[in-house]
Amino acid sequence: MATEVRVPTLGESVSEATIGTWLKKVGDTVTVDEPLVELETDKVSIEVPSPVSGVLSEILAKDGETVEVNALLAQITAGEGAATAPAKAEAPAKAAEPATAAAPAKSEPAQPAAKASSDMPAAPAAQKMMAENNVAADQVSGSGKRGQVLKGDVIDALNKPAAAAEAPKAPRPAANADDASREERVKMTRLRQTIARRLKEAQTTAAMLTTYNEVDMSAVMELRKKYKDIFEKKHGVKLGFMGFFTKAVTHALKEIPAVNAEIDGTDIVYKNFCHVGVAVGTDKGLVVPVVRDADQMSIAEIEKDIGRLGRAARDGELSMADMQGGTFTISNGGVYGSLMSSPILNSPQSGILGMHKIQDRPVAIGGQVVIRPMMYLALSYDHRIVDGKDAVTFLVRVKESLEDPERLVLDL
């Protein structure tokens, strides 16, 4: 008896997805809850697990195909009939689609790659690229979490032999050579398409402006140094900078509610709550999971939630609920070494705070030049809602809270 595998409910306002990568092929034995296929939506990637144990007897949606909620993806032959399922499934496949007959043979190199010198399986996109290019597992070094092989690692491995082969060739190609053969064309993922569209919409729709300031991080750094061990022992999470910044932002949002509002037609919708989005970079693109009701949380609770969301983002396990409802966003380019940048609004939000690298710089204090750990802050805002005075005041309040973190504890 065959069991159907269908597209699960994808979340609020999401009605379709794109087939990313099939993790199993026709004829493979699968166990209950084992991932079968990766779906890409506008916001997250979702793995569809097998509902039963058995044999994958038929795949009905191909890589790159767009599917709607509840669409039929595959069929699994379970129970006693599972043993004969591969032979039955393969015969019509060979007759109807001879072009795909060689696909299983090509995908064989990906089998050991998933187990290559790491206790983490290779990312689905990496497995697919290794299979397509016949790359062996021992040819790729993983740079991901716990040595996981990522798509970029496979690209690097593919480029290295090419570079070595071209090295002895002293003459450069003629100016009119066909460069197309040396280009790589990769279709944008659904997530990357959505990122591109939303960022462009934000620039086109909002009257976006950015104001800047700088903050002396001495007080926060001293506080972390003094209490980080006790904090981690009591709360089971490290005391980072994001907890302080998120708390400082929620205080400023209460004073300047326009920065926590959005435009809906001819109305301005003021949010009497603070759902703070935290931008996280992943190998598939930028995602913004949300710390809900951050204004009601302690710094320890914020750090725990940010840690949970960050891990889920990097492991591709964010749920739709984790991504929805943000009222303000914080983006930390400093972790990548950015000294100054202007963040783009996360529509329909009216404000986003950009954090940057902490760098020792000379500053004048009390008539003397001293060296302090300084950070540039950038607030991009929608000038349709937020006046310049409110934007500057908001950023000054964030600066004041960080330079005197006792204000956060005393709710001042």
C-alpha positions in Angstrom: 0.0 0.0 0.0 1.4 3.4 -1.0 1.5 6.4 1.4 1.3 9.9 -0.1 3.8 12.6 0.7 2.3 16.1 0.3 3.4 19.7 0.8 2.8 20.6 4.4 1.2 23.9 5.6 3.9 26.5 5.1 2.7 29.2 7.4 0.6 32.4 7.3 0.4 34.0 3.9 2.7 31.4 2.3 0.9 29.3 -0.3 3.6 27.8 -2.4 7.2 26.7 -2.4 10.0 25.5 -4.7 11.5 22.1 -4.7 15.0 22.7 -3.6 16.8 19.3 -3.4 15.6 15.7 -3.2 17.6 14.1 -0.4 16.4 10.6 -1.5 16.0 8.9 -4.9 13.4 6.4 -6.2 14.2 3.0 -4.8 15.8 4.3 -1.6 14.8 2.8 1.7 13.5 5.5 4.2 12.6 5.5 7.8 9.8 7.4 9.5 10.7 11.1 10.0 13.7 10.9 7.8 14.0 14.0 5.6 13.0 13.3 2.0 13.1 16.7 0.2 14.0 20.3 0.9 11.4 23.0 0.0 12.3 26.7 -0.4 9.7 29.3 0.5 9.9 33.1 0.4 11.2 33.1 4.0 12.7 29.7 5.0 13.8 26.3 3.8 11.8 23.4 5.1 12.6 19.7 5.1 9.7 17.4 4.5 10.0 14.2 6.5 8.8 10.7 5.5 5.5 9.9 7.2 6.2 6.1 7.3 9.1 3.7 6.9 9.4 2.0 3.5 10.7 2.5 0.0 10.4 5.8 -2.0 8.5 4.4 -5.0 7.7 7.5 -6.9 8.8 11.2 -7.1 6.1 13.4 -8.6 7.7 16.9 -8.3 11.1 17.7 -9.8 13.9 20.0 -8.5 13.1 23.6 -9.2 9.3 23.0 -9.7 6.9 25.3 -7.9 4.3 23.4 -5.7 1.3 24.6 -3.7 0.3 23.6 -0.2 -1.0 20.0 -0.1 0.4 19.2 -3.6 1.5 15.6 -4.0 5.3 15.2 -3.8 6.0 11.5 -3.7 4.7 8.1 -2.8 6.2 5.6 -0.3 5.5 1.9 -0.4 5.4 0.8 3.2 4.9 -2.5 5.0 5.3 -5.9 3.3 5.1 -4.4 -0.2 8.1 -2.2 0.4 10.6 -4.9 -0.7 9.2 -5.1 -4.2 8.7 -1.3 -4.6 12.0 -0.4 -6.2 11.7 -2.9 -9.1 8.1 -1.7 -9.8 9.0 2.0 -9.6 12.2 1.8 -11.7 10.6 0.0 -14.7 8.1 2.7 -15.7 10.7 5.3 -15.0 13.1 3.9 -17.5 10.4 3.5 -20.1 8.9 6.9 -19.7 12.0 9.0 -18.9 15.1 7.5 -20.5 16.9 10.8 -20.0 16.9 10.3 -16.2 18.1 6.7 -16.2 21.7 7.8 -15.5 20.7 10.0 -12.6 21.1 7.4 -9.9 24.6 6.6 -11.1 25.6 10.3 -11.0 24.3 10.7 -7.5 26.4 7.9 -6.1 29.4 10.1 -5.2 27.1 12.2 -3.0 26.5 9.1 -0.7 29.9 9.0 0.9 30.1 12.9 0.8 27.3 13.1 3.4 29.5 11.1 5.7 32.8 12.6 4.8 35.2 13.2 7.7 32.5 14.9 9.8 29.7 14.0 12.1 27.5 16.5 10.2 26.1 15.5 6.8 26.9 17.8 3.9 24.3 20.5 3.2 21.8 19.5 0.6 23.0 22.1 -1.9 26.6 20.8 -1.4 25.5 17.2 -2.0 23.7 18.1 -5.2 26.7 20.0 -6.5 29.1 17.2 -5.7 26.9 14.7 -7.5 26.6 16.9 -10.5 30.4 17.4 -10.8 31.4 13.9 -9.7 33.4 15.3 -6.7 34.6 12.7 -4.2 34.1 13.3 -0.5 37.8 13.4 0.3 38.3 16.3 -2.1 36.2 18.7 -0.1 37.0 20.2 3.3 34.0 21.4 5.3 33.9 24.9 6.8 30.5 24.7 8.3 29.4 23.8 11.8 31.2 20.7 13.1 33.0 20.4 9.7 29.8 20.4 7.6 30.5 20.7 3.9 28.7 23.8 2.5 28.1 24.7 -1.2 30.9 27.3 -1.0 33.3 24.5 0.0 32.4 22.5 -3.1 32.8 25.6 -5.3 36.3 26.2 -3.8 37.2 22.6 -4.4 36.1 22.8 -8.0 38.0 26.0 -8.6 41.3 24.8 -7.1 42.1 22.2 -9.8 41.1 24.7 -12.5 43.5 27.3 -11.1 46.3 24.7 -10.9 45.8 23.6 -14.5 45.8 27.2 -15.7 48.9 28.2 -13.7 51.6 27.0 -16.3 49.9 28.9 -19.1 51.8 32.2 -19.3 49.9 33.9 -22.1 46.5 35.3 -21.0 43.5 34.6 -23.2 42.9 37.0 -26.0 40.5 39.9 -25.3 38.0 38.5 -27.7 38.0 35.0 -26.2 34.7 33.4 -25.3 34.3 34.1 -21.6 31.0 32.4 -21.4 32.6 29.0 -21.0 34.3 30.3 -17.9 31.2 31.6 -16.3 28.9 29.8 -13.9 25.2 30.5 -14.0 23.3 29.5 -10.9 19.6 30.1 -10.5 18.7 32.3 -7.5 17.0 30.4 -4.7 13.5 31.4 -3.8 14.8 33.0 -0.6 17.4 35.0 -2.5 14.7 36.2 -5.0 12.5 37.3 -2.1 15.4 39.2 -0.4 16.2 41.0 -3.6 12.6 41.9 -4.2 11.9 43.2 -0.7 15.1 45.2 -0.5 14.4 46.9 -3.8 10.8 47.5 -2.7 12.0 49.1 0.5 14.2 51.5 -1.5 11.4 52.3 -3.9 8.5 52.7 -1.4 9.9 54.3 1.7 11.4 57.7 2.0 14.5 56.2 3.5 17.1 58.3 5.4 20.0 57.3 7.7 21.3 59.1 10.8 24.6 58.2 12.5 26.1 58.4 15.9 28.9 56.7 17.9 28.9 55.0 21.2 31.6 54.5 23.8 31.4 50.7 24.6 33.6 50.9 27.7 30.8 50.6 30.3 29.1 47.6 28.5 32.5 45.9 28.0 33.5 46.3 31.7 30.1 45.0 32.8 30.4 42.0 30.6 34.0 41.3 31.8 32.9 41.6 35.4 29.8 39.4 35.3 30.1 37.1 32.3 31.2 34.0 34.2 28.5 34.4 36.9 25.9 35.2 34.2 26.7 32.1 32.1 26.8 29.9 35.2 23.3 31.1 36.4 21.5 31.5 33.0 23.3 28.9 30.9 24.0 31.4 28.1 26.9 33.8 27.3 26.5 37.5 28.0 26.8 39.1 24.6 26.3 42.6 23.2 22.9 41.8 21.5 21.1 41.6 24.9 22.2 45.1 25.8 21.4 46.5 22.3 18.0 44.9 22.1 17.1 46.2 25.6 18.3 49.7 24.7 16.2 49.6 21.5 13.0 48.6 23.4 13.5 51.5 25.8 14.0 54.0 22.9 11.0 52.6 21.0 8.7 53.3 24.0 9.8 56.9 24.0 9.7 57.3 20.2 6.7 55.2 19.1 6.9 56.4 15.5 10.0 54.3 15.0 7.9 51.2 16.0 5.1 52.0 13.6 4.2 51.2 10.0 2.1 52.7 7.2 -1.0 50.8 6.0 -2.6 52.7 3.2 -3.4 56.2 4.6 -3.1 55.0 8.2 -0.2 54.8 10.6 -0.3 51.7 12.7 1.4 52.2 16.1 2.6 48.9 17.7 2.2 48.8 21.5 4.7 45.9 21.7 8.3 45.4 20.6 9.0 42.4 18.4 12.6 42.9 17.5 14.0 41.2 14.4 17.7 40.1 14.6 19.3 39.8 11.1 21.3 36.6 10.8 23.5 35.7 7.8 23.3 32.1 6.6 24.8 30.2 3.6 21.4 30.6 1.9 21.0 34.3 2.5 19.9 36.9 5.1 17.1 35.9 7.4 15.5 37.9 10.2 14.1 35.8 13.1 12.1 37.7 15.7 12.4 38.1 19.4 8.8 38.6 20.4 7.8 40.9 23.2 11.5 41.8 23.8 10.4 44.8 25.9 9.0 42.4 28.5 12.1 40.2 28.7 15.2 40.5 30.8 18.7 40.6 29.2 19.2 37.0 30.1 15.9 36.0 28.4 16.8 38.0 25.3 20.2 36.3 25.0 18.6 32.9 25.3 16.1 33.6 22.6 18.6 35.1 20.3 20.9 32.1 20.8 18.0 29.7 20.0 17.0 31.7 16.9 20.6 32.0 15.7 21.2 28.2 15.9 17.9 27.5 14.2 18.8 29.9 11.4 22.2 28.4 10.8 20.8 24.8 10.8 17.9 25.7 8.5 15.3 24.9 11.2 13.6 28.3 11.6 9.8 28.0 11.6 7.4 30.5 9.9 6.4 31.7 13.3 10.0 32.6 14.1 10.1 34.9 11.1 6.8 36.9 11.4 5.6 40.0 13.2 8.8 42.0 13.6 8.3 45.7 14.4 11.9 46.8 14.4 15.2 45.2 13.2 18.8 45.2 14.4 21.6 44.3 12.0 25.1 43.6 13.3 27.6 44.1 10.5 30.3 44.4 13.0 30.7 40.6 13.3 32.0 40.7 9.7 34.3 43.6 10.4 32.1 46.4 9.0 33.1 49.8 10.3 30.2 51.8 8.9 27.2 51.1 6.6 23.6 52.2 6.0 21.2 49.4 6.6 18.1 49.0 4.4 14.7 49.0 6.0 12.9 45.6 6.5 9.5 46.6 5.1 7.0 47.5 6.3 9.0 48.5 9.4 9.9 52.1 9.8 13.3 51.6 11.5 16.4 49.4 11.5 19.5 49.9 13.7 22.9 49.0 12.2 25.7 47.9 14.7 29.3 48.0 13.6 32.8 46.9 14.6 34.1 48.0 18.0 37.4 49.8 17.4 39.8 51.7 19.7 39.8 55.3 18.6 41.0 58.6 20.1 38.2 60.7 21.6 38.1 63.9 23.5 36.8 63.5 27.1 37.0 66.3 29.7 39.4 68.3 27.5 41.8 65.3 27.1 42.3 62.9 24.2 41.9 59.3 25.4 41.6 55.9 23.6 38.2 54.3 23.9 36.5 51.3 22.3 34.0 53.1 20.0 31.2 51.8 17.7 29.4 53.6 15.0 25.6 53.3 15.0 23.4 53.9 12.0 19.6 54.2 12.2 17.8 54.0 8.8 14.2 55.2 9.0 11.2 55.9 6.9 10.9 59.7 6.8 7.2 59.4 5.8 6.5 58.4 9.5 9.6 59.4 11.4 10.7 63.0 11.6 14.4 63.8 11.7 14.1 65.0 15.3 12.6 61.7 16.4 15.2 59.7 14.6 18.1 61.6 16.2 16.5 61.4 19.6 15.9 57.6 19.2 19.6 57.1 18.4 20.8 59.3 21.2 18.6 57.3 23.7 20.2 54.1 22.5 23.6 55.6 22.9 22.8 56.9 26.4 21.6 53.5 27.5 24.7 51.7 26.2 27.1 54.2 27.7 25.3 54.0 31.1 23.9 50.4 31.1 22.6 50.9 34.7 19.7 52.8 33.0 18.6 49.5 31.4 18.4 47.8 34.8 16.6 50.8 36.4 14.3 51.2 33.3 15.3 54.9 32.9 
